[in-house]
């Protein structure tokens, strides 16, 4: 997942990094194919290189040390509002076939079965960044036909021009990277299609853990494994 996520980062991108796996993905990208990518953290930090020590949270001292910019959260979010963020990473409790994310609640809104932490900066990333990627554990309860609540909008109901009709400025989701596979979206949005399956897994396994009838080619390619350079960086950063 980290290797695939890192490949979504292009050289020169301004990346809204987020927490956990995206921190590793940014470090891998910087050390391999995207040496000019800059990382943006919602606590108010911008970096032009990965932190030199392990990060438990984005506000840990190693992330502040050597930062290009240590500022307020409002200034970081203002860059996104100006349309300057190329790529954002977002997690969630649920994602549906149109890329909508739920981090609000599961079930009946009057008496939800599960209450979730809410948007945080997720809705801002989904609405304003030029493209964004979701990282998620692949479970049927998480990959659902329609989310209980759209906290962070993807392509809405999947209809052509949905984002433009609702005046959402960013480009929408580019991929859903899971523990089993990679989903992508048609140009202009719509329903996710299966792009590749991770080594050691099958189409039947992916379908069993997905809450909608997936769209896939007859021969779905295998996700390329991490390169030696990517794997070395992942191990170094995870130690």
C-alpha positions in Angstrom: 0.0 0.0 0.0 2.8 2.4 0.9 4.7 1.7 -2.4 1.6 2.2 -4.5 0.6 5.4 -2.6 4.1 6.8 -3.1 3.8 6.3 -6.9 0.8 8.6 -6.8 3.1 11.4 -5.8 4.6 13.2 -8.8 7.9 15.1 -8.8 7.2 18.7 -7.9 3.8 18.0 -6.3 2.6 19.8 -3.2 1.2 16.9 -1.2 -1.2 17.1 1.8 0.4 14.2 3.6 -1.8 13.3 6.5 -1.0 10.6 9.0 0.3 7.1 9.2 0.9 5.4 5.8 1.0 8.6 3.8 4.0 9.8 5.9 5.9 6.7 4.8 4.6 7.1 1.2 5.9 10.7 1.1 9.3 9.6 2.3 9.5 6.8 -0.3 8.5 9.2 -3.1 11.1 11.8 -2.0 13.9 9.2 -2.0 13.0 7.6 -5.3 11.1 9.3 -8.1 9.9 12.6 -6.7 12.9 14.4 -5.1 11.2 17.8 -5.5 7.8 16.9 -3.9 6.9 19.1 -0.9 4.9 17.8 2.0 2.1 19.8 3.7 0.8 18.9 7.2 -2.4 20.4 8.6 -0.7 21.2 11.9 0.9 24.1 10.0 4.1 22.6 8.5 5.6 22.4 5.1 8.7 20.3 4.3 10.9 19.8 1.3 12.3 16.5 2.6 11.1 13.7 4.9 11.7 13.9 8.6 14.9 12.2 9.7 13.4 10.2 12.6 10.2 8.2 13.2 7.0 10.1 13.4 4.2 8.9 15.7 2.2 12.1 14.8 2.6 14.8 12.3 3.4 17.3 15.2 6.4 15.4 16.5 9.6 17.4 16.9 11.4 15.6 14.0 8.7 16.9 11.7 9.2 20.5 12.9 13.0 20.3 12.7 14.2 21.4 9.3 10.7 22.4 8.1 10.5 24.9 5.3 7.6 26.6 7.0 6.2 26.3 10.5 3.0 28.3 10.6 -0.7 28.2 11.5 -3.2 25.6 10.3 -5.2 28.4 8.7 -2.3 29.3 6.4 -1.8 25.7 5.4 -5.5 25.4 4.6 -5.4 28.7 2.7 -2.9 27.1 0.2 -5.5 24.4 -0.4 -8.3 27.0 -0.8 -6.1 28.7 -3.5 -6.0 25.4 -5.4 -2.3 24.9 -4.9 -2.4 21.4 -3.4 -1.7 18.8 -6.1 -2.5 15.6 -4.1 -4.1 14.8 -0.8 -4.4 11.6 1.1 -7.6 10.8 3.1 -8.7 7.9 5.2 -12.2 7.0 6.4 -14.5 4.5 7.9 -16.5 3.9 4.7 -15.9 4.6 1.0 -18.4 3.8 -1.7 -18.2 3.0 -5.5 -18.2 6.7 -6.4 -15.4 7.6 -4.0 -17.4 9.3 -1.3 -15.9 9.0 2.1 -17.7 8.8 5.5 -16.1 9.8 8.8 -19.3 11.0 10.5 -21.6 8.1 11.5 -22.8 4.6 10.4 -26.5 3.8 10.4 -29.6 5.8 11.1 -28.7 9.5 11.6 -31.3 9.7 14.4 -29.7 6.8 16.3 -26.4 5.9 14.6 -24.9 2.5 15.3 -21.5 4.0 15.3 -20.4 7.6 15.8 -17.2 8.7 14.1 -14.9 11.6 14.7 -16.2 13.8 11.9 -14.5 15.6 9.0 -11.3 17.1 10.4 -9.7 18.4 7.3 -11.1 15.6 5.1 -13.8 17.5 3.4 -11.4 20.4 2.6 -9.0 18.0 1.0 -11.8 16.3 -1.0 -13.3 19.5 -2.2 -10.2 21.6 -2.9 -7.2 19.5 -3.8 -6.5 18.8 -7.5 -6.7 15.1 -6.9 -6.8 12.8 -3.9 -6.2 9.2 -2.9 -7.9 7.0 -0.2 -6.0 4.4 1.8 -8.2 1.8 3.5 -8.3 -1.7 4.9 -10.3 -3.8 2.4 -13.4 -5.0 4.3 -17.0 -5.3 3.1 -18.2 -3.1 6.0 -15.8 -0.4 4.7 -16.2 -0.6 1.0 -19.9 -0.1 0.7 -22.3 0.5 -2.2 -23.3 3.9 -0.7 -21.9 5.5 2.4 -24.2 6.2 5.4 -23.2 9.9 5.2 -21.0 11.8 2.7 -18.5 13.6 4.9 -15.9 14.1 2.1 -17.5 14.1 -1.4 -16.0 12.0 -4.2 -18.2 11.8 -7.3 -21.5 12.0 -5.5 -24.1 9.9 -7.2 -21.7 9.1 -10.1 -23.6 11.2 -12.6 -21.5 13.1 -15.3 -20.4 16.6 -14.0 -21.7 16.0 -10.4 -18.7 17.8 -8.9 -18.9 20.7 -11.3 -22.7 21.0 -10.7 -22.1 21.2 -6.9 -19.2 23.8 -7.5 -16.5 21.6 -5.9 -13.3 23.1 -7.0 -10.9 20.2 -6.9 -10.5 17.3 -9.3 -11.9 14.5 -7.1 -10.6 11.1 -6.1 -7.9 9.4 -8.3 -7.6 6.1 -6.6 -8.7 3.9 -3.6 -5.7 1.8 -2.4 -6.6 -1.1 -0.2 -4.9 -4.0 1.4 -6.1 -6.2 -1.5 -6.1 -4.0 -4.6 -6.2 -0.7 -6.3 -9.4 1.0 -7.7 -9.3 3.9 -10.0 -11.9 6.2 -11.6 -12.7 7.1 -15.2 -11.6 10.4 -16.5 -14.1 13.0 -15.3 -15.4 10.8 -12.5 -18.0 8.1 -12.0 -17.8 4.6 -10.6 -14.6 3.0 -9.5 -13.1 0.2 -11.5 -10.6 -2.5 -10.4 -7.2 -1.4 -11.7 -4.9 -4.1 -10.2 -4.9 -6.8 -7.5 -2.0 -7.1 -5.0 0.2 -10.2 -5.3 -1.2 -13.2 -3.6 -4.8 -12.2 -3.8 -7.6 -13.0 -6.3 -10.5 -11.3 -8.0 -12.9 -13.6 -6.1 -11.4 -12.5 -2.8 -11.7 -8.8 -3.7 -15.3 -9.2 -4.8 -16.2 -11.1 -1.6 -14.9 -8.1 0.5 -16.5 -5.4 -1.6 -20.0 -4.1 -1.1 -20.8 -3.6 -4.8 -20.5 -5.6 -8.0 -17.0 -4.4 -9.1 -16.1 -3.4 -12.6 -13.0 -5.2 -13.8 -11.4 -6.3 -17.1 -11.2 -10.0 -17.8 -7.5 -10.2 -16.9 -6.9 -7.8 -14.1 -3.1 -7.1 -13.8 -1.1 -7.7 -10.6 0.0 -4.7 -8.7 3.7 -4.2 -9.2 5.6 -5.2 -6.1 7.8 -2.6 -4.2 11.1 -2.1 -5.9 14.3 -2.7 -3.8 14.7 1.0 -3.3 11.1 1.5 -2.2 11.3 -1.5 0.2 14.6 -0.3 1.7 13.1 3.2 2.4 10.0 1.7 3.9 12.1 -0.5 6.2 14.4 2.3 7.2 11.5 4.7 8.0 9.5 2.0 9.9 12.4 1.0 12.2 
